[in-house]
């Protein structure tokens, strides 16, 4: 990491040092002017020293470099020597004492920003530079000089104690890193500098993979040691300017001034390689005009995407078209989004047993926006809850139109974002929306991918469990593309499995694939999980699936997603499905 200080960032050190040089130089200029007015030749030398100190402060404010501790210590020693020269040149004891009093400023800064031992070296050196000319040049009593030294040391000691307390206020007690509040404050400052100077700025959020499992299986003491070890490993990397913090739990944050998103990805990979355990990373480059909350949302969405994609990887937040989030907000407010319904059919009879609602957005300028793009924009822009609520309401309304046209009930499938699942009060919002729409919870199927459930952690599992207790059914979508561990099938809070189209690509040509699908179907039946095969495109695939024991399918073989008005006119929608062709309602 970049050199840090006890109570602030390097920028704070520079501003404080510059301020003290300006204050000290300004005060010395006033003393020197008084000496010059008396005609004493030493006034010119004293004025030169004073002006040099003031100019040093001005240069520091203009150039604004990041000062390492050693450079800061050297500047303080130079300042002490300059004050010593000023004290020696003072024409009267009174002016000498006034000059010596300025040494207190050096003691204050040294105890604020230097290590305790280094701070007292500066205080001792500054005291010596003042006491010697007071005793030798101005022949002041020893007790007077001793009182000044006691005053300097007393003030420095008190400030040191205050600095110690202040420095721990924004520090995480476990890791010694800046905590959430301190890191967020550093982010606000960095954004301000980014916009004033035009320099790039990137953020990284990191989560330790399966950290909860470490705590559960090995205890919190082991988890705490893992967090400390991770912080120490990352702190040891030589990355100038990096601001590393812990935002809580197993989430760490990195601020990278002067680095683009691509450079931040490379650094995130270095951090992951140095960590004592696997980690997932989300990266975002700040875009001009973004607030701290907005860029953090994008970074958090990228982190979530990394975990949902299988963990142990880094995802860079892609910049959406500049107005896409704003346009999506406008479209949601104007109710411009719609849904299309794709049938799920009984393989034996061809009857529709349910539909999956798929969100659609026709942008007035961009045309049809892919769902992956506007869902990402919604997550980045904090609109995901609004988007999810809109799609659920539209799906329920279209489902009712379809049931009215067909004269019977159908299951309604709606896709759920992982960000929605972990949102506070999501289960209650869904149940309230169903009540408002008059759609029974027992005929709603929430579709989530296995990787979303895994990546969202315990919060998602609790939400799904709550909804299932109220009758809502849960489908694991795209099964076969995430972790897909058969040993975890009995742990997933699910009623349906939607078999990914990847299983069907070689079904007709691979005997081993057919064995795998047959055994998976048998296992799901034993676990009372209803299976729907996705992406069925040919009659051969449909026949093979039926022979293997699959009862339901979805895909272009039957129908593409279409508006409810078109689907309601399809004649085979009137055919009632046979008994057992749909998953039984939850008790």
Wavefront OBJ file of the C-alpha trace (Angstrom):
o trace
v 0.000 0.000 0.000
v 0.901 3.560 -0.272
v 2.392 5.013 2.857
v -0.310 5.933 5.304
v -0.529 8.154 8.330
v -1.895 7.679 11.771
v -5.019 9.725 11.228
v -5.433 10.376 7.553
v -4.500 9.833 3.946
v -1.282 11.230 2.427
v -3.289 14.153 1.036
v -4.301 15.139 4.556
v -0.652 15.063 5.605
v 0.344 17.339 2.733
v -2.394 19.855 3.430
v -1.609 19.928 7.153
v 2.138 20.284 6.558
v 1.558 23.047 4.037
v -0.797 24.826 6.408
v 1.683 24.740 9.273
v 4.493 26.048 7.045
v 2.210 28.877 5.917
v 1.149 29.726 9.492
v 4.687 29.533 10.814
v 6.126 31.431 7.862
v 3.459 34.111 8.108
v 4.064 34.613 11.826
v 7.827 34.762 11.237
v 7.324 37.334 8.468
v 5.534 39.612 10.939
v 8.394 39.239 13.417
v 10.974 39.863 10.692
v 9.200 42.988 9.462
v 9.304 44.399 12.971
v 13.041 43.698 13.136
v 13.627 45.274 9.707
v 11.803 48.445 10.852
v 14.332 48.845 13.673
v 17.148 48.871 11.124
v 18.766 45.716 12.513
v 20.692 43.941 9.702
v 19.552 40.567 11.018
v 16.006 41.424 10.004
v 16.756 40.705 6.340
v 18.075 37.203 7.119
v 15.135 36.506 9.387
v 12.721 37.697 6.699
v 14.375 35.423 4.111
v 13.917 32.383 6.371
v 10.280 33.331 7.009
v 9.488 33.826 3.326
v 11.176 30.509 2.471
v 8.914 28.718 4.988
v 5.779 30.388 3.600
v 6.797 29.576 0.018
v 7.376 25.927 0.989
v 3.800 25.743 2.249
v 2.482 27.343 -0.927
v 4.411 24.942 -3.169
v 3.087 21.948 -1.211
v -0.498 23.117 -1.668
v -0.039 23.689 -5.413
v 1.925 20.544 -6.244
v 0.021 18.416 -3.704
v 2.244 15.327 -3.813
v 1.816 12.209 -1.712
v 4.480 12.517 0.964
v 6.058 9.380 2.419
v 6.685 9.466 6.163
v 10.414 9.914 5.702
v 9.915 12.971 3.505
v 7.485 14.404 6.059
v 9.981 13.811 8.864
v 12.730 15.463 6.840
v 10.536 18.522 6.207
v 9.777 18.832 9.905
v 13.479 18.646 10.756
v 14.217 21.335 8.146
v 11.455 23.443 9.676
v 12.953 22.961 13.149
v 16.365 24.043 11.892
v 14.867 27.120 10.183
v 13.102 28.098 13.401
v 16.358 27.612 15.288
v 18.094 29.995 12.895
v 15.254 32.498 13.328
v 15.531 32.266 17.113
v 19.279 32.818 16.959
v 18.857 35.834 14.638
v 16.156 37.482 16.748
v 17.497 40.877 17.992
v 15.757 40.708 21.361
v 14.893 37.939 23.851
v 11.217 38.756 23.404
v 11.353 38.096 19.644
v 13.499 35.014 20.290
v 10.819 33.592 22.593
v 8.145 34.391 20.010
v 10.142 32.540 17.352
v 10.731 29.601 19.680
v 7.002 29.353 20.385
v 6.425 28.392 16.762
v 8.271 25.138 17.446
v 5.074 23.962 19.111
v 3.544 23.616 15.626
v 6.232 21.103 14.689
v 5.485 19.063 17.784
v 1.785 19.040 16.975
v 2.285 17.796 13.407
v 4.892 15.191 14.308
v 2.642 13.581 16.921
v -0.317 13.751 14.542
v 1.244 11.965 11.599
v 4.472 10.199 12.587
v 5.077 7.049 14.537
v 5.480 7.721 18.246
v 9.245 7.154 18.269
v 9.846 9.304 15.185
v 7.551 12.024 16.532
v 9.531 12.368 19.754
v 12.796 12.480 17.819
v 11.440 15.517 15.943
v 10.160 17.088 19.181
v 13.556 16.581 20.855
v 15.458 17.940 17.877
v 13.175 20.994 17.601
v 13.520 21.649 21.354
v 17.301 21.491 21.151
v 17.352 23.901 18.199
v 15.384 26.405 20.284
v 16.946 25.933 23.701
v 20.543 26.306 22.540
v 20.139 29.811 20.992
v 17.917 30.896 23.887
v 20.614 29.915 26.385
v 23.764 30.775 24.419
v 22.736 33.740 22.226
v 20.081 35.396 24.352
v 21.273 34.312 27.822
v 17.823 33.441 29.082
v 17.472 31.715 32.464
v 17.578 27.927 32.431
v 14.208 27.667 34.164
v 12.557 29.824 31.484
v 13.958 27.542 28.774
v 12.893 24.468 30.767
v 9.349 25.812 31.006
v 9.237 26.219 27.228
v 10.480 22.643 26.714
v 7.856 21.367 29.173
v 5.194 23.293 27.265
v 6.307 21.870 23.906
v 6.468 18.309 25.188
v 3.176 18.609 27.082
v 1.259 19.889 24.080
v 2.883 17.272 21.832
v 2.001 14.500 24.280
v -1.642 15.563 24.590
v -1.998 15.855 20.819
v -0.392 12.417 20.473
v -3.005 10.870 22.762
v -5.813 12.585 20.840
v -4.289 11.428 17.559
v -4.156 7.852 18.826
v -7.859 7.900 19.668
v -8.772 9.635 16.412
v -6.719 7.202 14.346
v -8.636 4.189 15.658
v -12.071 5.756 15.047
v -12.061 4.797 11.365
v -10.066 1.575 11.706
v -11.463 -1.938 11.645
v -10.432 -3.511 14.934
v -9.908 -6.999 13.480
v -7.752 -6.222 10.431
v -6.367 -2.755 11.129
v -7.704 -1.530 7.782
v -9.956 1.493 7.256
v -13.541 0.585 8.092
v -16.602 1.226 5.938
v -17.035 4.841 7.051
v -13.365 5.769 6.571
v -13.141 4.020 3.194
v -16.371 5.638 1.970
v -14.988 9.045 2.986
v -11.822 8.304 0.992
v -14.015 7.354 -1.993
v -15.887 10.672 -1.832
v -12.584 12.577 -1.775
v -11.191 10.509 -4.644
v -14.276 11.175 -6.788
v -13.924 14.893 -6.138
v -10.278 14.810 -7.257
v -11.156 12.612 -10.248
v -13.698 15.117 -11.520
v -11.466 18.132 -10.897
v -8.351 16.682 -12.504
v -9.757 14.231 -15.049
v -7.698 11.313 -13.733
v -9.156 7.780 -13.950
v -10.516 6.125 -10.818
v -11.474 2.489 -10.284
v -13.009 0.480 -7.458
v -12.680 -3.172 -6.511
v -14.956 -5.084 -4.134
v -13.737 -8.501 -2.992
v -15.527 -11.322 -1.155
v -13.841 -14.405 0.266
v -15.501 -17.446 -1.283
v -17.471 -19.722 1.053
v -16.432 -17.731 4.115
v -19.635 -18.670 5.938
v -18.700 -22.320 5.538
v -15.355 -21.609 7.219
v -17.126 -20.015 10.186
v -19.721 -22.793 10.397
v -17.288 -25.703 10.104
v -14.195 -24.362 11.876
v -15.469 -21.616 14.170
v -15.312 -17.837 14.179
v -11.763 -17.777 15.543
v -10.516 -19.478 12.379
v -12.645 -17.126 10.277
v -11.165 -14.104 12.045
v -7.653 -15.407 11.462
v -8.444 -15.857 7.774
v -9.620 -12.242 7.564
v -6.469 -10.996 9.300
v -4.260 -13.110 7.067
v -6.004 -11.808 3.961
v -5.607 -8.195 5.086
v -1.912 -8.742 5.845
v -1.318 -10.390 2.466
v -2.930 -7.537 0.557
v -1.325 -4.881 2.724
v 2.058 -6.297 1.790
v 1.569 -5.695 -1.948
v 3.508 -2.759 -3.353
v 0.701 -0.789 -5.000
v 1.228 2.987 -4.840
v -1.915 4.954 -4.065
v -4.078 1.934 -3.214
v -6.584 2.478 -0.399
v -7.597 -0.882 1.052
v -10.483 -1.215 3.494
v -12.842 -3.726 5.052
v -16.508 -2.907 4.582
v -17.765 -5.626 6.903
v -18.015 -9.402 7.074
v -15.770 -10.936 4.425
v -16.100 -7.975 2.044
v -13.012 -5.881 1.316
v -12.821 -2.759 -0.831
v -9.980 -1.236 -2.838
v -9.766 2.302 -4.166
v -7.405 2.777 -7.118
v -6.852 6.411 -8.096
v -5.202 6.876 -11.465
v -6.091 3.409 -12.800
v -8.511 2.402 -15.531
v -10.950 -0.482 -15.240
v -8.679 -2.817 -17.194
v -5.729 -1.966 -14.961
v -7.900 -2.507 -11.909
v -8.871 -5.978 -13.190
v -5.193 -6.903 -13.447
v -4.614 -5.662 -9.906
v -7.683 -7.531 -8.644
v -6.213 -10.730 -10.086
v -2.994 -9.975 -8.163
v -4.991 -9.549 -4.977
v -6.781 -12.852 -5.537
v -3.482 -14.626 -6.182
v -2.017 -13.218 -2.957
v -5.030 -14.127 -0.798
v -4.803 -17.240 1.414
v -8.169 -18.419 0.042
v -10.218 -18.069 -3.129
v -11.956 -14.733 -3.651
v -14.441 -13.167 -6.052
v -13.985 -9.608 -7.341
v -16.167 -6.931 -8.858
v -14.501 -3.985 -10.617
v -15.898 -0.707 -11.901
v -14.306 2.410 -13.351
v -15.874 5.658 -12.210
v -17.771 7.511 -14.915
v -17.915 11.282 -14.821
v -21.052 12.456 -13.077
v -21.532 9.276 -11.055
v -22.057 9.591 -7.326
v -20.249 7.368 -4.839
v -23.451 5.371 -4.299
v -23.912 4.799 -8.037
v -20.389 3.564 -8.734
v -20.544 1.369 -5.630
v -23.792 -0.144 -6.925
v -22.108 -0.978 -10.228
v -19.112 -2.484 -8.466
v -21.374 -4.514 -6.195
v -23.342 -5.745 -9.213
v -20.084 -6.869 -10.839
v -19.097 -8.681 -7.636
v -22.458 -10.388 -7.566
v -22.028 -11.415 -11.208
v -18.628 -12.916 -10.362
v -20.147 -15.002 -7.572
v -23.144 -16.026 -9.659
v -20.842 -17.131 -12.489
v -19.101 -19.647 -10.246
v -16.944 -17.571 -7.863
v -13.150 -17.367 -7.909
v -13.140 -14.812 -10.737
v -13.122 -11.099 -11.517
v -15.890 -9.288 -13.393
v -15.550 -5.762 -14.791
v -18.721 -3.691 -14.806
v -19.485 -2.816 -18.393
v -20.408 0.770 -19.025
v -23.972 0.948 -20.201
v -24.924 3.522 -22.857
v -24.846 6.855 -21.004
v -28.626 7.275 -20.813
v -29.712 3.644 -20.605
v -30.396 3.685 -16.860
v -32.265 6.997 -17.135
v -34.220 5.710 -20.131
v -35.110 2.535 -18.249
v -36.352 4.591 -15.299
v -38.492 6.627 -17.687
v -39.786 3.468 -19.383
v -40.746 1.935 -16.030
v -42.532 5.131 -15.001
v -44.363 5.269 -18.363
v -45.197 1.532 -18.240
v -43.480 0.920 -21.559
v -42.161 -2.549 -20.658
v -44.175 -5.625 -21.480
v -43.917 -9.384 -21.160
v -44.167 -12.236 -23.631
v -45.233 -15.720 -22.603
v -43.596 -18.972 -23.691
v -45.600 -22.163 -23.124
v -44.468 -25.142 -21.072
v -46.176 -28.233 -22.488
v -46.981 -31.744 -21.388
v -44.897 -34.040 -23.632
v -47.537 -36.740 -23.784
v -50.558 -34.637 -24.738
v -49.092 -31.372 -25.990
v -51.319 -29.440 -23.576
v -49.979 -26.264 -22.020
v -49.389 -26.689 -18.294
v -47.762 -23.306 -17.694
v -46.067 -20.300 -19.221
v -42.837 -18.433 -18.551
v -43.078 -14.634 -18.602
v -40.133 -12.955 -20.342
v -39.599 -9.184 -20.052
v -39.357 -7.107 -23.217
v -38.315 -3.480 -23.742
v -38.537 -1.756 -27.109
v -36.375 1.363 -26.831
v -37.494 4.259 -29.072
v -33.936 4.829 -30.312
v -32.051 1.565 -29.702
v -34.812 -0.831 -30.711
v -35.286 -4.043 -28.761
v -32.907 -4.023 -25.793
v -31.686 -7.507 -24.797
v -32.949 -8.475 -21.317
v -29.392 -9.103 -20.150
v -28.561 -5.459 -20.923
v -31.511 -3.792 -19.245
v -31.419 -6.129 -16.228
v -27.750 -5.198 -15.760
v -28.645 -1.521 -16.154
v -31.376 -1.965 -13.547
v -28.931 -3.563 -11.124
v -26.306 -0.885 -11.738
v -28.820 1.936 -11.420
v -30.678 0.649 -8.375
v -33.833 -0.073 -10.389
v -33.909 -3.856 -10.040
v -36.701 -3.870 -7.443
v -38.854 -1.613 -9.621
v -38.139 -3.745 -12.680
v -38.952 -6.968 -10.852
v -42.195 -5.558 -9.446
v -43.231 -4.304 -12.893
v -42.571 -7.665 -14.585
v -44.428 -9.587 -11.874
v -47.467 -7.301 -12.149
v -47.482 -7.545 -15.957
v -47.082 -11.326 -15.826
v -49.998 -11.724 -13.421
v -52.231 -9.512 -15.570
v -51.372 -11.460 -18.752
v -51.764 -14.749 -16.910
v -55.301 -13.788 -15.959
v -56.113 -12.907 -19.587
v -54.762 -16.282 -20.682
v -56.782 -18.155 -18.053
v -59.926 -16.268 -19.070
v -59.383 -17.244 -22.709
v -58.656 -20.889 -21.936
v -61.088 -21.316 -19.074
v -58.600 -23.027 -16.747
v -55.673 -22.286 -14.482
v -52.031 -22.315 -15.631
v -48.741 -22.067 -13.820
v -46.975 -18.734 -14.251
v -43.171 -18.667 -14.249
v -41.294 -15.409 -13.522
v -37.515 -15.009 -13.496
v -35.897 -13.493 -10.414
v -32.604 -11.612 -10.142
v -30.295 -12.553 -7.318
v -30.179 -8.905 -6.315
v -33.930 -9.023 -5.771
v -33.701 -12.164 -3.664
v -31.286 -10.610 -1.190
v -33.196 -7.315 -1.049
v -34.843 -6.543 2.254
v -38.496 -7.539 2.349
v -38.532 -9.216 -1.076
v -40.740 -12.124 0.030
v -43.289 -9.757 1.546
v -43.316 -7.612 -1.609
v -43.999 -10.649 -3.796
v -46.846 -11.875 -1.594
v -48.349 -8.374 -1.472
v -48.116 -8.067 -5.279
v -49.864 -11.438 -5.725
v -52.605 -10.343 -3.368
v -53.055 -7.045 -5.227
v -53.192 -8.860 -8.587
v -55.501 -11.614 -7.351
v -53.074 -14.309 -8.495
v -52.798 -17.356 -6.199
v -49.369 -17.993 -4.739
v -49.754 -21.708 -5.497
v -49.736 -20.942 -9.248
v -46.612 -18.784 -9.261
v -43.232 -20.310 -10.077
v -40.182 -18.164 -9.294
v -37.305 -19.169 -11.557
v -33.762 -18.723 -10.263
v -30.501 -20.200 -11.462
v -28.525 -22.486 -9.185
v -25.538 -20.159 -9.366
v -27.755 -17.267 -8.234
v -28.885 -19.235 -5.189
v -25.296 -20.217 -4.420
v -23.910 -16.757 -5.075
v -26.556 -14.969 -3.007
v -25.835 -16.966 0.117
v -28.063 -17.606 3.137
v -30.261 -14.541 2.530
v -31.534 -15.987 -0.764
v -32.209 -19.375 0.826
v -34.221 -17.764 3.631
v -36.265 -15.744 1.136
v -37.062 -18.760 -1.026
v -37.961 -20.823 2.023
v -40.355 -18.107 3.220
v -42.072 -17.955 -0.175
v -42.366 -21.731 -0.453
v -44.022 -21.818 2.962
v -46.704 -19.539 1.486
v -47.298 -21.851 -1.483
v -45.057 -20.241 -4.100
v -43.118 -22.796 -6.128
v -39.435 -22.406 -6.957
v -37.720 -23.641 -10.115
v -33.976 -24.016 -10.531
v -33.458 -22.567 -14.001
v -30.687 -23.547 -16.450
v -29.798 -26.602 -14.365
v -26.546 -28.005 -15.669
v -24.748 -24.686 -16.241
v -23.927 -23.686 -12.660
v -22.432 -25.784 -9.906
v -24.920 -28.597 -10.613
v -23.719 -30.854 -7.834
v -26.129 -33.793 -7.572
v -25.248 -34.036 -3.889
v -26.863 -30.618 -3.350
v -30.161 -31.376 -5.061
v -31.791 -32.282 -1.770
v -30.542 -29.003 -0.212
v -31.929 -26.638 -2.836
v -35.271 -25.036 -1.857
v -36.896 -26.046 -5.138
v -39.963 -27.787 -6.517
v -38.977 -27.847 -10.201
v -35.788 -28.380 -12.156
v -35.503 -26.765 -15.581
v -32.994 -28.844 -17.495
v -30.694 -26.630 -19.552
v -30.636 -26.986 -23.327
v -26.967 -28.055 -23.052
v -28.189 -31.515 -22.016
v -30.093 -31.865 -25.289
v -27.383 -30.993 -27.813
v -26.026 -34.560 -28.009
v -29.017 -36.445 -26.631
v -29.725 -38.139 -29.963
v -26.109 -39.126 -30.645
v -24.592 -39.873 -27.238
v -25.690 -43.001 -25.321
v -23.809 -41.735 -22.266
v -25.744 -38.462 -22.346
v -29.018 -40.389 -22.487
v -27.969 -42.441 -19.454
v -27.072 -39.264 -17.594
v -30.423 -37.613 -18.366
v -32.388 -40.784 -17.499
v -30.688 -41.088 -14.099
v -31.111 -37.392 -13.387
v -34.829 -37.657 -14.159
v -35.120 -40.713 -11.912
v -33.304 -38.940 -9.086
v -35.525 -35.862 -9.375
v -38.625 -38.041 -9.291
v -37.385 -39.690 -6.086
v -36.847 -36.200 -4.621
v -40.329 -35.151 -5.806
v -38.916 -32.517 -8.128
v -40.772 -31.907 -11.371
v -38.480 -31.605 -14.428
v -38.983 -29.354 -17.449
v -36.586 -29.726 -20.388
v -35.640 -26.348 -21.894
v -34.617 -25.605 -25.476
v -36.463 -28.464 -27.151
v -36.325 -27.729 -30.885
v -36.926 -31.014 -32.709
v -39.451 -33.831 -32.669
v -36.580 -36.299 -32.117
v -35.532 -34.524 -28.938
v -39.108 -34.454 -27.658
v -39.576 -38.189 -28.330
v -36.300 -39.134 -26.639
v -37.123 -37.040 -23.583
v -40.517 -38.688 -23.276
v -38.917 -42.147 -23.550
v -36.407 -41.227 -20.839
v -39.192 -40.236 -18.453
v -39.376 -36.447 -18.844
v -42.937 -35.161 -18.644
v -42.705 -31.507 -19.685
v -40.756 -29.376 -22.137
v -40.338 -25.839 -23.401
v -38.783 -24.514 -26.595
v -39.223 -23.511 -30.232
v -40.501 -27.011 -31.024
v -43.753 -25.821 -29.461
v -43.747 -22.030 -29.499
v -41.530 -19.009 -29.079
v -42.333 -16.389 -26.477
v -45.222 -14.289 -27.741
v -47.738 -11.661 -26.574
v -50.645 -12.991 -24.555
v -53.174 -12.064 -27.252
v -51.457 -14.338 -29.766
v -50.988 -17.213 -27.326
v -54.618 -17.064 -26.220
v -55.728 -17.760 -29.808
v -53.707 -20.985 -30.124
v -56.200 -23.909 -30.317
v -54.063 -26.400 -28.430
v -54.161 -24.084 -25.471
v -57.728 -25.301 -24.895
v -56.593 -28.896 -24.347
v -56.628 -29.690 -20.630
v -53.440 -31.407 -19.456
v -53.769 -34.939 -18.122
v -53.572 -35.625 -14.411
v -49.987 -35.651 -13.099
v -48.580 -33.644 -15.987
v -47.921 -30.625 -13.775
v -46.164 -30.360 -10.437
v -48.607 -30.780 -7.544
v -49.440 -27.635 -5.561
v -47.527 -27.078 -2.342
v -49.321 -28.005 0.825
l 1 2 3 4 5 6 7 8 9 10 11 12 13 14 15 16 17 18 19 20 21 22 23 24 25 26 27 28 29 30 31 32 33 34 35 36 37 38 39 40 41 42 43 44 45 46 47 48 49 50 51 52 53 54 55 56 57 58 59 60 61 62 63 64 65 66 67 68 69 70 71 72 73 74 75 76 77 78 79 80 81 82 83 84 85 86 87 88 89 90 91 92 93 94 95 96 97 98 99 100 101 102 103 104 105 106 107 108 109 110 111 112 113 114 115 116 117 118 119 120 121 122 123 124 125 126 127 128 129 130 131 132 133 134 135 136 137 138 139 140 141 142 143 144 145 146 147 148 149 150 151 152 153 154 155 156 157 158 159 160 161 162 163 164 165 166 167 168 169 170 171 172 173 174 175 176 177 178 179 180 181 182 183 184 185 186 187 188 189 190 191 192 193 194 195 196 197 198 199 200 201 202 203 204 205 206 207 208 209 210 211 212 213 214 215 216 217 218 219 220 221 222 223 224 225 226 227 228 229 230 231 232 233 234 235 236 237 238 239 240 241 242 243 244 245 246 247 248 249 250 251 252 253 254 255 256 257 258 259 260 261 262 263 264 265 266 267 268 269 270 271 272 273 274 275 276 277 278 279 280 281 282 283 284 285 286 287 288 289 290 291 292 293 294 295 296 297 298 299 300 301 302 303 304 305 306 307 308 309 310 311 312 313 314 315 316 317 318 319 320 321 322 323 324 325 326 327 328 329 330 331 332 333 334 335 336 337 338 339 340 341 342 343 344 345 346 347 348 349 350 351 352 353 354 355 356 357 358 359 360 361 362 363 364 365 366 367 368 369 370 371 372 373 374 375 376 377 378 379 380 381 382 383 384 385 386 387 388 389 390 391 392 393 394 395 396 397 398 399 400 401 402 403 404 405 406 407 408 409 410 411 412 413 414 415 416 417 418 419 420 421 422 423 424 425 426 427 428 429 430 431 432 433 434 435 436 437 438 439 440 441 442 443 444 445 446 447 448 449 450 451 452 453 454 455 456 457 458 459 460 461 462 463 464 465 466 467 468 469 470 471 472 473 474 475 476 477 478 479 480 481 482 483 484 485 486 487 488 489 490 491 492 493 494 495 496 497 498 499 500 501 502 503 504 505 506 507 508 509 510 511 512 513 514 515 516 517 518 519 520 521 522 523 524 525 526 527 528 529 530 531 532 533 534 535 536 537 538 539 540 541 542 543 544 545 546 547 548 549 550 551 552 553 554 555 556 557 558 559 560 561 562 563 564 565 566 567 568 569 570 571 572 573 574 575 576 577 578 579 580 581 582 583 584 585 586 587
